[in-house]
Amino acid sequence: MKRYTVTRNQAASLLWVSTRTIDRYVKSGKLSYKKIANKVILNEEELKVLQNEFTSLRQEISTELIWDNSSKLSVRPVTDMSTIDEKLDKFYLIFQEKDKQIDEKNKIIFMLQQRIGELEAKIQTMIALPDYNKEKQQAIEEKKMLEEKLAKLKARVKEQETKTYVVLIFAVIFIVIACIFYMKGMN
């Protein structure tokens, strides 16, 4: 049974990395964890294994300074090639992991850029609230003016209709009187 006793901060100082790196290891599955009262607690054995890997990676290659015949200073490693190959393999694996993380983040950035573009397009077609309120107020005033003009036109039309009816009535009366006189004159 695994024992979970190390906090993120303790793990970070043990491995000489940041807590953010610890979070990445947890997310990638390199470290298992338990959450107790909203605190991440890590497995001590897994941290020790990871610490041993880091220690072997951090060991510096011993070098010695050598003077060539041409009075130039050169540096020559004192370690054997198999150790270097092992370290290079470990570094290669670390770089592969980082490349995967970068690819994932690039995908996220791409999606966010697309979303930003969509939102910018929406914003360009939107009207700011003060401008909208101003335009709405202008439309209301224009509507009132048009309604007033319409009411005046309706009043003029009624007035014209009334005048037309009056003229028509006088015309009918005049025609009736003219017909009566015409009929009397024929008799």
C-alpha positions as CSV (number, residue, x, y, z in Angstrom):
1,M,0.0,0.0,0.0
2,K,1.3,3.4,-1.0
3,R,1.9,6.0,1.6
4,Y,1.0,9.6,0.8
5,T,2.8,11.9,3.2
6,V,4.6,14.6,1.2
7,T,3.1,18.0,0.3
8,R,3.7,19.7,-3.0
9,N,6.0,22.3,-1.4
10,Q,8.1,19.6,0.3
11,A,8.3,17.6,-3.0
12,A,9.4,20.7,-4.9
13,S,12.2,21.5,-2.4
14,L,13.2,17.8,-2.4
15,L,13.5,17.6,-6.2
16,W,14.8,21.2,-6.6
17,V,11.9,22.1,-8.9
18,S,8.9,24.5,-8.7
19,T,5.5,23.4,-7.4
20,R,4.3,24.1,-10.9
21,T,6.6,21.4,-12.2
22,I,5.3,19.0,-9.5
23,D,1.7,19.8,-10.7
24,R,2.8,18.9,-14.3
25,Y,4.2,15.6,-13.1
26,V,1.0,14.9,-11.3
27,K,-1.1,15.8,-14.4
28,S,1.1,13.7,-16.7
29,G,0.8,10.7,-14.3
30,K,4.5,10.6,-13.4
31,L,3.5,11.1,-9.7
32,S,0.4,9.7,-8.0
33,Y,-1.4,11.7,-5.4
34,K,-4.3,11.9,-3.0
35,K,-6.3,15.0,-2.2
36,I,-7.0,15.6,1.5
37,A,-8.9,18.7,2.5
38,N,-8.1,20.4,-0.8
39,K,-4.3,19.7,-0.4
40,V,-2.4,17.5,-2.8
41,I,-0.4,14.8,-0.9
42,L,2.2,12.8,-2.9
43,N,3.8,9.4,-2.5
44,E,7.1,9.4,-0.8
45,E,8.6,6.3,-2.6
46,E,7.8,7.8,-6.1
47,L,9.5,11.0,-5.1
48,K,12.6,9.2,-3.9
49,V,12.8,7.3,-7.3
50,L,12.4,10.6,-9.1
51,Q,15.0,12.2,-6.9
52,N,17.5,9.5,-7.7
53,E,16.9,10.0,-11.5
54,F,17.3,13.7,-11.1
55,T,20.5,13.3,-9.0
56,S,22.1,11.1,-11.7
57,L,21.1,13.6,-14.3
58,R,22.5,16.5,-12.4
59,Q,25.9,14.9,-11.8
60,E,28.4,17.0,-13.6
61,I,30.9,15.4,-15.9
62,S,34.4,15.8,-14.5
63,T,36.7,17.5,-16.8
64,E,40.3,18.3,-16.8
65,L,42.2,21.0,-18.5
66,I,44.9,20.0,-21.0
67,W,47.4,22.2,-22.8
68,D,48.0,21.2,-26.4
69,N,51.3,21.5,-28.1
70,S,50.1,24.7,-29.8
71,S,49.7,26.3,-26.3
72,K,45.9,26.1,-26.5
73,L,43.7,25.2,-23.6
74,S,41.2,22.3,-24.2
75,V,38.7,20.5,-22.0
76,R,38.5,16.7,-22.0
77,P,35.9,14.7,-20.1
78,V,37.2,12.2,-17.7
79,T,34.1,9.9,-17.6
80,D,33.4,7.0,-19.9
81,M,31.0,7.2,-22.9
82,S,28.4,4.8,-21.6
83,T,27.5,7.2,-18.7
84,I,27.2,10.0,-21.2
85,D,24.9,8.0,-23.4
86,E,22.7,7.1,-20.5
87,K,22.5,10.8,-19.5
88,L,21.8,11.8,-23.0
89,D,19.0,9.2,-23.3
90,K,17.4,10.6,-20.0
91,F,17.7,14.2,-21.3
92,Y,16.2,13.1,-24.6
93,L,13.2,11.6,-22.7
94,I,12.8,14.8,-20.7
95,F,12.9,16.8,-23.9
96,Q,10.3,14.6,-25.5
97,E,8.0,15.1,-22.5
98,K,8.5,18.8,-22.7
99,D,7.7,18.8,-26.5
100,K,4.5,16.9,-25.8
101,Q,3.5,19.5,-23.1
102,I,4.4,22.3,-25.5
103,D,2.3,20.7,-28.3
104,E,-0.7,20.4,-25.9
105,K,-0.3,24.1,-24.9
106,N,0.0,25.2,-28.5
107,K,-3.3,23.4,-29.3
108,I,-4.9,25.2,-26.4
109,I,-3.4,28.5,-27.6
110,F,-4.7,27.9,-31.1
111,M,-8.3,27.2,-29.9
112,L,-8.1,30.3,-27.7
113,Q,-7.0,32.4,-30.6
114,Q,-9.9,31.1,-32.7
115,R,-12.3,31.9,-29.9
116,I,-10.8,35.4,-29.6
117,G,-11.3,36.0,-33.3
118,E,-14.9,34.9,-33.0
119,L,-15.5,37.3,-30.1
120,E,-13.8,40.2,-31.9
121,A,-16.1,39.6,-34.8
122,K,-19.1,39.7,-32.5
123,I,-17.8,42.8,-30.8
124,Q,-17.4,44.6,-34.1
125,T,-21.1,44.1,-35.0
126,M,-22.3,45.1,-31.5
127,I,-23.3,48.6,-30.5
128,A,-22.0,50.0,-27.3
129,L,-24.8,50.4,-24.7
130,P,-24.6,54.2,-24.5
131,D,-24.7,54.4,-28.3
132,Y,-27.6,51.9,-28.4
133,N,-29.5,54.0,-25.8
134,K,-28.9,57.2,-27.8
135,E,-30.0,55.6,-31.0
136,K,-33.1,54.2,-29.3
137,Q,-34.0,57.6,-27.9
138,Q,-33.5,59.2,-31.4
139,A,-35.8,56.5,-32.9
140,I,-38.5,57.2,-30.2
141,E,-38.3,60.9,-30.9
142,E,-38.5,60.3,-34.7
143,K,-41.5,58.0,-34.2
144,K,-43.3,60.8,-32.2
145,M,-42.6,63.3,-34.9
146,L,-43.9,61.0,-37.5
147,E,-47.0,60.3,-35.5
148,E,-47.6,64.0,-35.1
149,K,-47.2,64.5,-38.8
150,L,-49.6,61.6,-39.5
151,A,-52.2,63.1,-37.1
152,K,-51.9,66.5,-38.9
153,L,-52.3,64.8,-42.3
154,K,-55.4,62.9,-41.0
155,A,-56.8,66.2,-39.8
156,R,-56.2,67.9,-43.2
157,V,-57.7,64.9,-45.0
158,K,-60.9,65.1,-42.8
159,E,-61.0,68.9,-43.4
160,Q,-60.7,68.3,-47.1
161,E,-63.4,65.6,-47.0
162,T,-65.7,68.0,-45.1
163,K,-65.1,70.8,-47.6
164,T,-65.7,68.3,-50.4
165,Y,-69.0,67.1,-48.9
166,V,-70.1,70.8,-48.3
167,V,-69.3,71.7,-52.0
168,L,-71.0,68.5,-53.1
169,I,-74.1,69.3,-51.1
170,F,-74.2,72.8,-52.5
171,A,-73.8,71.5,-56.0
172,V,-76.6,69.0,-55.5
173,I,-78.8,71.8,-54.0
174,F,-77.9,74.1,-56.9
175,I,-78.7,71.4,-59.5
176,V,-82.0,70.6,-57.8
177,I,-82.9,74.4,-57.8
178,A,-81.8,74.7,-61.4
179,C,-83.9,71.7,-62.4
180,I,-86.9,73.2,-60.6
181,F,-86.6,76.5,-62.4
182,Y,-86.0,74.8,-65.6
183,M,-89.2,72.8,-65.2
184,K,-91.2,75.8,-64.2
185,G,-89.8,77.7,-67.2
186,M,-91.1,74.9,-69.5
187,N,-94.5,75.1,-68.2
